[in-house]
Amino acid sequence: MFSLTVRRNFMIAHSLPRPAFGPAQGMHGATFVTEVTFRRRALNEDSIVLDIGEAGEVLDSILEGLNFKNLDEHPDFAGRLSTTEALAQYVADAVAAKIRAGQDGRELAGLDVTLRETPDAWASYSVDFDAS
């Protein structure tokens, strides 16, 4: 299995209003290092997994809707907790939807999104594509 990873940062504000989150129940900010790894069983005719520039542009387009936003007010998170895990799934599903629409996206085996909240803590979510 081959893979290509692109990385970006984004910053959000949010609260997690449940006792399980202790001091994070109140409004606070977070900066996430976001890594998206695209997986492919065989390289394409250009001997790549995916064009690095295209991969970065897709990720940028998704993060643009989150960066410097208060997720408590974001329509996509209405009635949902914006935990690191939930954000990883949100980014993964959005990237998968965009990348599948492209020529190379139909050849990918899947992708993994990792959100690093600190150097010591991160969450990931994977999307496996149908082999076609």
N, C-alpha and C positions, 0 to 999 in steps of 0.2 A: 504494500500500500504506500503510495506517495502522498506527501502533504505539503502544503504551503500555508504559512501563517503570516497574517498582517496584524499590526498592533496600532491602537489609537488610545487617546485619553478622552474622557468626558466627565463633566462635573454636574451634579444635581443637588437639589435640596429635597428633603422629604421627611415625613415622620412615620413611625411604625407604632400606631396607637394600641398596643396590646401589652399586658404586663410581662410577657415573655421577653420583651425587648429592652427592659430596664430603662437606662437613661436615653436610649435611642427612641423612646416613645415620643419625645418632643422633637420639634423641628431641628434638623441638623443638616449639614452638608456632607457630601462624599465625593471623592474623585476616584474614578475607576480606570484602571488600565485594562483595556479591552483587547483580547486576542481572539481572532477568528482563524481557525485552522480548517482549510478545505482539503478533503480527502478524495483521492482518485486511484483506482486500481491499476491503471496504465496511463502513461503520459500521452498527451494528445499529439497530433502530427507535428507540432512545434516543439515537442519534447519538454512541455511544461504541464503543471497541474492546472494553472489558471494564470492569466496575465496579472502580474503583481499590481500594476496600476489600476486595472479594472477591479480587482479585489479590494484595494484601498478605497476606490471611489464608491463602491457599493456600501462598504462599512461607513464611510463618511456620510453618505446620504441617510443612513439609518440614525446615526448618532446626532446628526444635525437637529433632529426632532426632540432629542433628549437633553442636549448640552445646555447648561445654565438654566434648566427648567426646574420648577417646583413640581415634582411628580404628584403631590397631593392635589394639584390643580390640572394635571394632564388628563385629557379625556380617555386615553387608552388605559389609565390606571384607576378610573372611577370604580369604587367598590372593591378594589384589589390592593393588597399589600405590595409595596415596591421593594421587596427584599432583594438581596443580591442574587439569590437563586431565581426569583421571578423575573428580574431584569435580564439575567443570562438567557432565559427562555424567550423573552420578548425579542431580544436582539437576534438570537439564533433563528427564530421563526421568521422575522422580518428579512434577514439576510437570505435565508433559504428561499423565500418567496421571490425576491429580486433576482437571485442568481439562477434559479431554475428557468426563468424566462429567457435567459441568454443562451447563445449557442453552446458554450462550454459547460453551462450549468446542467445540461441534460446528461453529461458524461460523468459528473461527479458522483462519488459514492456517499458523500455526506459532509457534514461540517460540525465543528465543535466550537463553542464560544466559552471562553473563560474570562470572568470579571475578577480582577485582583483589587480588592478593597484596601488591603495593606500588603506589605511584603510577606506577612505571615498568615494571611487569610484570603481565600478566594473560593468562588463557586463556578461550576461549569454546567453546560447543557449541550447535549448532542442531538443532531438531526441526521438520521440515516435516510438516504434517498433510495427509491426503488431502483434496483439494477435493471437498466433497460438498454 
